[in-house]
Amino acid sequence: MFELEQKRIEDQIRAYCADSGLPEPKLQWSSIPFSGHWGISTSFFQLAAQEAREKGLKGNVGERAQAIASGAAAVLGSPEGFERLEAVRGYLNLYFSTAEYTRRVLDTVLTQGDAFGCGKPKGEQVMVEFSQPNTHKAFHVGHLRSAILGDVLGHILEAAGYDVVRANYPGDIGLHVIKWMWNYMKFHMGEKPQQDITRWMGDLYSEASKRLEANPDLEAEVREVYSRWDKQDPDLVALWKETRQWSLDGFKEMYELLGIHFDVYYFQSMVEESGKQMVADLIARGIAKDERPDGAVIVKLDELLGLTKEKYRVMVVLRSDGTALYATEDLALAARKFADYPNLARSLYVVDVRQSLHFQQVFKTLELAGFPWATRCQHIPYELVTLPGNVAMASREGTVVLLEDLVREATARALSIVQTKNPELSAEKQLEIAQAVALGAIRYSMISRENTKVVTFDWEAVLNFDGQAAPYIQYAYVRAGSILRKWGKEMPPSALPAYELSPAEVQLVEVISRLPGEIQTAANDYRPMTLSNLAYDLAKAFNDFYNQCPVLQAEPAVRDGRLRLVAAARQAIGNALNVLGVIAPQAM
């Protein structure tokens, strides 16, 4: 925001150095940590060291750096746009005028509007693969973290300036599908799901597991179905396609509810055969070792890399009976992605942390095979969602909280609060707001912890309407909108604050100004929590301002400045919520 002033200062410093017989300075600026004032700083240590080398001088470089900084400060005097400068221990620190900085931040936000915080296009394409539910199973809260984490990561990368491709990779083949189909054909043939599709599919899977546990002799029947599948029995394949579509229809309902979309779908069934072909190529090239029929096909990664200390271990890429594994299919999936999108700068896999070694092995094997894009594949691990008491969710045991049940319960709880706060609203509007609050609360709970920390799903925590939760942030947005609606006139024009800003106002401006940088940081680190924390900081700073600084009741000059601050805060909070995929409601 102070680019012109900064360039003018740099020109003055260069002129000072030339007049003083100093080398051409390489000025690098960094922000001074905020402590009530904003500023930038540059160091003269490198310049002092360069002067000593070129002139053969001896002496203390730190003292010389301080002398240069003091000389530059004297030449600069009181530069426009800055309230003070200082030379300290070899650094030149310049502090912006608080009033001018505030004006420029608010002008930037209100001019850019919905685009505030977004970076310029980077010309790089990134694929984010996430969600990956298994067909023929329920869609439960345990699936939410990958779905929401991947979706928010996609939003953040787009806001940062990347071209994002959202990919889903459902598990549509394997033993779990065969078990389900065996149970369906034996006990439910002809039945079709009417509603709550994923619940119905999950119930049948859980039922299949319980039947097999109760009577292990039935495993022979399951193996027979698997044999028919391997032979691509036409009737079985047709039934598989039909029942798979039921799952996909159910998933679509869940994604629409969550506001998630995908640009491309890959399926395990699409890459099974191509994966086997890649394994054959690895064998032929001596990368993989074929130990069949007594053993499997393996890649001895540590041995191939000449490592004496175990790191990558041994990866099994094909079973002894020739059937595919996850590794088989993931090798082919990576190749398929880069064939479909040859300009990918990065292919991200949002998959739980238990698969970390697996992806290290897959990516290193692809690298050994000579694929130039192998180093552009990256695993984004996340920890699991558990129930209170550290109970892991499992479709087999039925220890799950189904997504539809979660949303219904969350909406009902939110509705009771909305009805209390806004009894004058229509029932339809109350329900609309309650759904926005419920879905926001659920989504925020999945991204407000570190990716690699376990999320314990708990009704009270998810639906906490106070503190660090989505409803708190949404309510701050609503409060700001309420002030602006009561004003009901045009926004006052841009102007320097005609009064001394209070600490609460300065803090709010500071947090607003951080949004563009925090979006870039979150994108660089693949860490949505960075932005969820900032959204909370925005809401907290606004609420502190709201409680301490009258707006509409203030004298006109103060009122006008605070109205622009309220509008900028509302815009920043709304933009942060939008990137997080949380609805910013107009009332609560």
Secondary structure, DSSP 8 states (H G I E B T S, - for coil): --HHHHHHHHHHHHHHHHHTT-------EEE---SSS-EEEEE-HHHHHHHHHHHT--S-HHHHHHHHHHHHHHHH-S-TTEEEEEEETTEEEEEE-HHHHHHHHHHHHHHHGGGTT-----S-EEEEE----BTTS--BHHHHHHHHHHHHHHHHHHHHT-EEEEEE--B-SSHHHHHHHHHIIIIITT----SSHHHHHHHHHHHHHHHHHH-GGGHHHHHHHHHHHHTT-HHHHHHHHHHHHHHHHHHHHHHHHHT---SEE--HHHHHHHHHHHHHHHHHTTSSEE-TTTS-EEEEHHHHHT-SS-SS-EEEEE-TTS---HHHHHHHHHHHHHHH-TTEEEEEEEEEGGGHHHHHHHHHHHHHTT-TTGGGEEEEEE--EEETTTEE-BTTTTB--BHHHHHHHHHHHHHHHHHHH-TTS-HHHHHHHHHHHHHHHHHHHHHSS-TTS-EE--HHHHT--SSSSHHHHHHHHHHHHHHHHHH-S--------SS---HHHHHHHHHHHTHHHHHHHHHHHT-HHHHHHHHHHHHHHHHHHHHH--STTS-HHHHHHHHHHHHHHHHHHHHHHHHTT----S--
